[in-house]
Amino acid sequence: MFDLFGFFNSKPSTKSIAKERLKLVLVHDRTNCSPELLELLKEDILNSISEHVDYDPQNMDIKITRTRDDESGKPVLVASIPIKNMKR
């Protein structure tokens, strides 16, 4: 069904947000990745890159999701970390 008014709305619907969150919970469950492990991974990644760049911690996103290229949906770690500037 086409939602004419939703077409111009740039915010995702609560339904799509909830669906995405559920997918992430399932992926985390299937990969045996606890929230604690994900936090450790984030810390390690940030410690590694902080030697070389200044980053924006407010707008970063690190998560485990699934590949879309095949039926198995292999787990992948996706990091979106805005870089403020490079260190020399």
C-alpha positions in Angstrom: 0.0 0.0 0.0 1.3 3.4 -1.0 1.3 6.1 1.7 1.3 9.5 0.0 1.9 11.4 3.2 4.6 9.0 4.4 6.4 9.5 1.1 7.5 13.0 2.1 8.3 12.0 5.6 12.0 11.4 6.0 11.7 9.7 9.4 11.4 5.9 9.4 8.2 4.5 10.8 8.1 2.9 14.3 7.2 -0.3 12.6 10.3 -0.3 10.5 12.5 0.7 13.5 11.0 -2.2 15.6 11.5 -4.6 12.8 15.2 -3.6 12.4 15.7 -3.9 16.2 14.2 -7.4 16.2 16.5 -8.4 13.3 19.5 -7.2 15.3 18.4 -9.1 18.4 18.0 -12.3 16.4 21.5 -11.8 14.7 23.1 -11.2 18.1 21.4 -14.3 19.5 22.4 -16.5 16.6 26.0 -15.3 16.7 26.2 -15.7 20.5 27.4 -12.1 20.7 26.4 -10.7 24.0 26.0 -6.9 24.6 29.2 -7.1 26.7 31.1 -8.7 23.8 29.9 -6.0 21.4 31.0 -3.3 23.9 34.4 -4.9 24.1 34.7 -4.9 20.3 33.6 -1.3 20.2 36.2 -0.3 22.7 39.0 -2.2 20.9 38.0 -0.6 17.6 37.9 2.9 19.0 41.2 2.4 20.9 42.8 1.3 17.6 41.6 4.1 15.4 42.0 6.8 18.1 45.8 6.6 17.6 45.3 7.8 14.0 42.1 9.9 13.9 39.8 12.1 16.0 36.3 10.8 15.7 32.8 11.9 16.6 31.5 9.6 19.4 28.0 11.1 19.3 27.3 10.1 15.8 29.0 6.7 15.5 27.2 3.4 15.1 28.8 0.0 15.5 26.6 -3.1 15.2 26.4 -6.7 14.2 24.1 -7.4 11.3 23.7 -10.0 8.5 25.0 -10.0 4.9 22.4 -9.6 2.3 24.2 -11.4 -0.5 23.0 -14.9 0.2 20.3 -16.9 2.1 22.6 -17.8 5.1 22.9 -14.2 6.2 26.4 -14.4 7.6 27.0 -12.1 10.6 29.1 -9.0 9.8 30.4 -6.2 12.0 29.4 -2.8 10.6 31.1 0.4 11.9 30.1 3.9 10.9 32.5 6.3 12.7 32.5 9.9 11.6 36.1 11.1 11.4 36.7 14.7 12.5 40.4 14.9 11.4 43.4 12.8 10.8 46.3 12.8 13.3 49.9 13.0 12.0 
